[in-house]
Amino acid sequence: MEKKVITTKKKSSSLQNYTLRYLIVALLVVVAVWAGLFYAVILDEVYDNIDDGLKNSKIQIEREAYANPAILNTHEFGINQFKITPLPKGNYDFSNKMISTFEFSEYDDEDQPIRILETVFNDAKGYPHKLTIRASMVEEDELLEDLLIALIALYIMLVGSIALLNKIILRRVWRSFYDLLNKLKGYKLGTGKGFTAPQSHIHEFEVLGNELEDLLHRNEAIYSSQKQFIENASHELQTPLAISLNKLELFAENNNLPNEQMAEIGKISDTLNRLVRLNKSLLLLSKIENRQYADEEPVNFNELIAQLVDDFTDLAEFRELTIDVVRLSKLSYPMNKGLALTLATNLFKNAMVHNTPGGNVVITIDADSLSIQNTGNAKPLDEKQVFERFYRSSHNEQSTGLGLSIVWSIANSYKLSVKYNYTGMHKFTIHFPDAQ
């Protein structure tokens, strides 16, 4: 199976906040549409009432013009808020035309909205006249402004109160779910402590808790069985391998064999030694993946690397390698100290074993990362397979092909990001999220 490089994911929202966010967005849209439609209906009703008043005034003025022709001489707006303008004979549109505009108000010393009705009618003698009636919309306009402010206030209060009520309700509804989630977070496989789901008044959450309880009980049984099998298999393999190696060494010491046979015995011994290392590496991988290294403490990687460099000085001199350590900052991270040592050692050994005589190893320690670069094959490794088990870029018989796989497994256990890239040197980088 292809292993993927671990990446740090963006922090997600809680279920309650996620649900509430969509609910608030829906409420904002729905209530805004409702308020807009309501305002449009009220606005239309206001205009309709004013227009009805203007049409009623038109009927009264035309009736008065038939009874009293002197009113036809009202050519300017006066107290009655209408004027009549004589027109030459011709074909005219006798329908009502409504206009909204502004007119200067001496009282307010500013332009105020007015509504105008324009129409044409014939007097008693059949002569056409243009009738213009106006009506102030100041009161109606102020009414609409007050209505709009009231709608906005209602809109804010309604959305806010619904969101608050839903938050309180959702918190009560999802409480049992979060209790289950918190208990699940504190559960660790292999500790011997069983998992008991908290009670819930909601059927779906109760079913979820019962299913999780059954699932974890089965996993606990499978885990115990696998752990026992791994320990037994490792023990049963180590014993015959150790006996075989001892017998080969005794046989080689107590017998005068030809050089060819001694060389074959040496090859068999190397193969058995490699099998011992392979068995230990596979056992270590199994223990890491089964979370059998629970103890954690802050590990100072600056001190750890300094100790490793000191331990491998003789090997570096033998292979004519130059080791440079660049300390940009202090790196400390809580993890199992043995696994931290294995992580750094495997990367360090990989950089030395797969190097060329006279090559370089550069170790860079930063506040949240550790990188190890080495010279070597002038050819990049396969980034997709470099952390696979038994992947080898060379035919080194001393390599088990599990060193980098162990590195990946440890990094995966602690949610660390591990990646490889080639920039003239082979570089492996471990990123530590929230490093201390």
Secondary structure by P-SEA (a helix, b strand, c coil): ccccccccccccccaaaaaaaaaaaaaaaaaaaaaaaaaaaaaaaaaaaaaaaaaaaaaaaaaaaaaccccccccccccccbbbbbbcccccccbbbbbbbbbbbccccbbbbbbbbbbccccccbbbbbbbbbbbaaaaaaaaaaaaaaaaaaaaaaaaaaaaaaaaaaaaaaaaaaaaaaaaaaccccccbbbbbcccccaaaaaaaaaaaaaaaaaaaaaaaaaaaaaaaaaaaaaaaaaaaaaaaaaaaaccccaaaaaaaaaaaaaaaaaaaaaaaaaaaaaaaaccccccccccaaaaaaaaaaaaaaaaaaabbbbbbbbcbbbbbbccaaaaaaaaaaaaaaaaaaccccbbbbbbbcccbbbbbbbcccccccccccccccccccccccccccaaaaaaaaaaaacccccccccccbbbbbbbcccc
